[in-house]
């Protein structure tokens, strides 16, 4: 029986053990800030708290190449051996992305959260879910880690909903300040998946954007304000979402487009995230039985991040 208006909150302590060195913006304190906000607002009491399981390699390989997954696992094992022998604490994957001995397990938990949330929402055990996990995922390509990301949590979950649960159509909504190039790399050309996004351009990453017909990506210039973005996505995203009629919606929930976040130069505030979440929820209620799984991506100003996540969850939970 469906639990009306029950929002799941998936996380795990292992996601805090991954870190990439002192001063790195993608830090464990991001999850602590979110937890603190849920505690002081009382919002956490309204959520169904669940532990993220370990994702299976077979499910991860729905979105990532087998050799890539094996290489990440092998790099993690090699790093553990080197650390035990007194070697360096990190293995650098790209200029701003590194693994420590806990990264592989944290990534498996992050992907596992998205998969468990998908199972629970499709089963009707939850109305929707938010995954407070790290490392984030939307820059992780089919065969490449980059941009703080190792496994593409949302893309894995979207493929899983199609292949394991037999859904016919799903949508991915990405409102991170950075382009979800990894998600695009994985889903471009798959007509079962509609991806809609906005992002600051030019900005990280430097990427040749796909013209695949299942993508509706909206580049916007620096200093674009929230009301302008609302108008743009109302005119572009929602006609495509309505036409696609997704049976489930996955959200890459990055909050670094907030005007207080130094990782970008866009001008969103909490009310903009509330508006976007409400509009996406409207589509989900019409076409997808309300089924939404949202996964944390960016957001590096801890105060703005925690306030924005709380605003996003309030809409999901009808609070």
N, C-alpha and C positions, 0 to 999 in steps of 0.2 A: 504494500500500500504506500502511495506517495506521501512523504512527509511535507505537508504544505509549508512553504516559505522557510524551510530549514536549509541554511547555507553551511556547507562544509568548509573547514579550515584545515588544510593539510600542511604539515611541516615536519621537521625532524631535527634533532640536535646535531646530527652528522653534517647538516648544511652549514653549521657555524664553524666547523673544524677546517673547512677549506679557506685558505687565505693566500694572498699572493705577495706578501711582503709589507713592511711598515709603510704607512702613508698611502697605500693603494685605495682608490675610491670604492672599489667593489669589495667591501669588507664585511666581516661578521656582524659588526655593529648595525648594519642595515636591518637585519632581522630583529635585533634587540630593540631598535627604535620602534618598529611596528608593534612588537609585543607590548612595549611600555604604553603605547597609545591605546591599544585595545584594553589594557588594564585600567588606565586612568579614566577612560570614557565609559567603561562597563560594557563595551561592545563585544568583548570576548565571551561574555556570559551567554550571549544569544547565538553563538556559533557552535556547530558540532565539530569539536576538535578531534582530529584523526592523525595518526602517525603515517608518514610516507613510507611505503615499502621499497624494497630494492627492485628496480625494473629488470626484467629478463633481457638477455642479449638478443633473443629472437624478436622481441617487440621493438627494441632499439633499432634493429636492422631493417625495420619497415621504412625507416627514414634515412639511415646512415649505411654506408658501404661496410661490408663485413671486415675488410682489411683495415679500414680506418678505426673501427671499434676495437679490433685486436691490437692496433698500434697504440691506442690510448691506454688500454689495459697493460700492455707490455711496458710502456713508458712509466706507468705507475709502479709496477713491480720493480723495474730497474732503479727508480728513484728510491724506493724503500730500501733496497740493498745498499745503495750508495750512502744513504743517510745513516744506516746502521754501521757502516764502515767509517763514518766520520766525514762524509762528503757534504756537498751543498744541500740546503734544505728545499731548494726549488728547482724545477726543470722548466726552462723558458720555452714556451710554445710559439709565441710571436712577441713583438716588442712590448705589448702591454698585457700579455696573458701568460700565466705561469701555473704550474701544478705544484702542490705540496703532497705529502704522503696521504692526505685525506681527500684529495680532490676527486679521485675516481669514485670513491664511495659516495661522496656528496652529490656528484653528478648522477649516479644511479638512483639516489633518493629523490633528486629533483624530478627526473623523468618518471620515477615510480609514483610520485605524488600526482602528476598529471594523468597517468594511466589509472590509478586507483580512483581519482576523482571522476574520470570518464566512466568507469564501471559503475560507481555509485549513483551518478546522475542518470545514466541510461536505465539503471535498474529501478529508478524511482525512489531510492533510499534518501536522496538529497534533491532539493530543488535546483541547486547550482553549487559551485564551489570556487574557493580562492586558494591557490597554492603559494604559500609564503616560503619560497625555496631559493636557493642559490647553490651553484653558479646559475646565472641566467642562461638563456638558450638561443635567442633569435638571430645571433650572428653565426652560429655553428652551421656550417654547410654540410652537404652530404659526406664530404671527404676531408674536411678541414676545420680545425678549431681556430677561433679568432675572437677579438673584441670581448674578452672576459668569458667567452662561451665555449663549451665543450660538446654537449649534447643538446639538440634542439627540442626542448621539452614540448612545446606546442605542436610542432610539426609531427613529432612522434605520436602524440595523442590524437591528432587529426587523422593520421594514417591508421592508427589503431581502431578508431571508431568506425572507419570504413571497412577495414580488412577483418577485424575480429568481431565487430558487432553488426556488420552488414548494413550500416547506414548508406544511403545513396548520395547525399549531398551534405557537406559541412562548410562552414566559413571560418576564416581566421581574421580577427580584427587586431591591428597592431598600432598602438598610439605612443610608442616610444619616440624620443626625439631623433633617434638614429634609425636609418633604414634597416629593416629586417632582411638583410641580404641572404642570410643563411636559410631562412624560411622560404624565401623566393627561390633559391637554388634547389630546394627540395620539392616544392609543390608546383613550380612553373610547368604549365602544360597539362596538369591533372585537372580535367574539367569537373571532377567531383568536388574540388576544393576551390572556393573563391577566397582570395586574400585581398583585404582592403587595408590601407594604411595611409598615414601622413608622416612626414619626417622633414626635418630641417635640411635644406640643400642649398649650396654645397656643404657637406659635413662628412664625418666618418660614417661609413667607409667609402673610400673611392671604389666605385663599382660600376660595371656596365649593366644597366638595368634591363631586365627582360621585358619584351613586348608581348609576352604570352597573354592570350585573351582572358585567362582566369585571374588576372592581377589587376587591381585598381589601386595603384600607388600614387600618392599625391605629394609631390615635393613642394615645400613652402619655404620662402626666404626667411633668414634670421629676423628676429624681432616681430614676427607675426603674432598678433594677440589672439586670445582665446575666442572672442566673438567672431573674428574673421575666419578662424579655423572651423568654427561651428557652421558658418554659412557655406564654406567650401565643401565640407564633408556631407552636409545635408543635401547638397546638389549632386554629389558624385557617389559617395558610398551607398546611400540608402536606396536609390533606385536599383543599383546592382544587387544589393542584398535582398530586396523584395523580389526581384526577378529570379534570383537563385533559389529562394525558398529553402534555406539550410535547415537540416534536421537537428543540427547542434552547432553551437558557436563557441569557438576557442578565442581567448583574448590574450595577446602578448601585452601585458599591462606594465609598460614602462612609464615612470613618472618624472623623467628627467626633462620633459618639455615644460615643467613648472618654471615660472619666472624667477624663482629663487635658486634654481639649480645651475651651477656653473659649468656643467658638462654640455650644456646647450644654450641657445639664445632665442628660445621661443617664450611666449608670454602667457602660458596657461596657469590657472589657479584651480583650487578645489572645486569651485562651482562648474568649471568646464569639464572636469572628470565626472562629476555628478550628471551633467547633461549628456555626455557621451554614453555613460553607462546606462542611463535611462533609455536612450534611443536604441542602443543595442539590445537592451532587455525587451523593449517593445517588439522588435523583430523576432526575438527568440520566443516570446509568448505567442506570436501569431503563427510561426512556422515550425517551431522546434520544441513545443511543450515547455518552453521556458528554459531549456537545457543550455547552460553556460558553464564552461570551465575556464577560469582566469588564472594565469601564471605570472608571477612577478618577473619583470625584466629589469630595466634600469631605474634610476632614482637615487641620487647621491648626496643631496642635501638632506640630512637625517630628519630634520623637522618637517620640511615640505613633503618628504617621502611618507612619513608616518601619517601626516594629516590627510594626504591624498589617498593613501591606501584605505584609511578609515572611511573616507567619503565614498570611495568605490564600493567597499564592502557594505556600507549602510544601504546603498541602492540594491545590491544583490539580495540582501537580507530583508528588504522592505522595512527598514527601521528609520 
